[in-house]
Amino acid sequence: MLPPFDPWFTGTVAADVWSASRDSAEALAARQARRLRQLLAAAAEGSPLYRRILGTADPASIPLSALPVARKATLMQHFDDWVADPALRLDELRRFTADRSNIAEPYLGRYMVWESSGSSGEPGVFVQDAAAMAVYDALEGLRRPAIPAWHAWADPWLTGQRIAFVGAIGGHFASIVSIERVRRLNPSFAHNVHCLSFLQPIDQLVAELRALQPDVLASYPTEALLLAQEQREGRLDLHLQQVWTGGETLTPAMRHGIGRGFGCQVHNSYGASEFLALASECGHGRMHLNTDWFILEPVDGRGHPVPAGRPSATTLLTNLANHVQPVIRYDLGDRVTLAAEPCACGSPLPLVEVQGRRDDTLHLPGIRRRHVPVPPLAISTVLEDEAGLFDFQLRQQGPSDLLLCTGQRGGDASRRLRRAREALAGFLATQGVAPMHIHCRSGEPGRRGRSGKIPRVIAARE
């Protein structure tokens, strides 16, 4: 059975996305407000959970800020009341996703199903109908700057390019489910897109990529950087036109390393299991949010809105495309900063800088205070910029005990680890942290989450 696909609605949405990309900020806000009213009306009618939350009030009269913040753990506990189709039951969906042969199979003949990685707790289950998938298809096809405008219309699924996706392919994750769905819908795409597991030994992965000789490499930033190192050292020998990254934070230093390694442009995107195509880069290399189809609320630690130009503590997402599983003021856990100024490219879509999914903040013993909080982004910046160490995982093993690992081997890895330990120790001292024991290990890849992605900073658990 083919995955859900509505060609008429997909064409209608594509035309709307094309038009909105050239619209005014006021017109975008009007689209957003209209779709929010439609979402709340659908939630009040179909979702028992949101019927209770919204009560008897007219959904059109309820401001979004008046609704409660939704968190994955709570929603998953009430999944069967959350969804708007009573045929969707969490226990049955769990059994469905436990079988890898069901990847991209239509659930109940009409839904795409994927899981989040579960890096912040229990994995989430997300269900999309043909209407939601049409929105994701249009945003991916028409707003990716690496695709010329004429090509986006003539060949939105890139059947003319050989693409290698390197990532987690053994579970029901959004990336692989989406790719396999399009492969089933379009045989030409299936012939030109190859999915490779990054869990295999690096020598085997390198051999497969050398044999494929793709035009485009799509992967996570950390994996793309590792492969760029293989390319620089002469083991990979690819002739790429582009590298597409997503799923993790891409720092300027990582972008430079990937681009230098492969000698091509690097295009980054921002997405989530809760909404696949949150943002993509324009021709000026700046990230634009697709806010005609969702609402993003950067908030501080108390849940108050954060003004443009200031980083948020977390971000609340409202998905305007999915009426089957209402995602309303959902805590993504991402730290973002909205730009106060428009982009030089002329797009009305707002600009965003994404600090990425939250790794753990370390709470280390201090000299003048009991505990000193050390944010993970600071640690990553120190290790990257001062030691040139990108492939790493820092694990807190005890109150004053840290283990710094890298998957790299050999003398160069040992030298980088020594520099990293010195840089990290110096940085922690400047923060008022008491002396720490920092152990280093090379040739030990970081512990991966269920999706295969590696968290970079892990605090000690109770």
Buried (B, 14 or more C-beta within 10 A) or exposed (E): EEBBBBEEBBEEBBEBBBEBBEBEEEBBBEBBBEBBBBBBBBBBEBBBBBBEBBEEEEBEEBEBEEBEBBBBEEBBEEBBBBBBBEEBEBEEBEEBBEEEEBBBBBBBEBBBBBBBBEBBEEBBBBBBBBBBBBBBBBBBBBBBBBBEEEBBEEBBBBBEBBBBBBBBBBBBBBBBBBBBBBBBBBEEBBEBBBBBBBEEEBEEBBBBBEEBEBBBBBBBBBBBBBBBBBBBEEBBEBEBBBBBBBBBBBBEBBBEBBBEBBEBBBBBBBBBBBBBBBBBBBEEBBBBBBBBBBBBBBBEEEBEEBEEEEBBBBBBBBBBBBBBBBBBBBBBBBBBBBBEEEBEBEBBBBBBEBBBBBBBBBBBBBEEEEEBEBBBBBBBBBBBEBBBBBBBBBBBEEEBEBBBBBBBEEEEBBEBBEBBBEBBBEBBEEBEBBEBEBBBEBEBBBEBBBBBBBBBBBBBEE
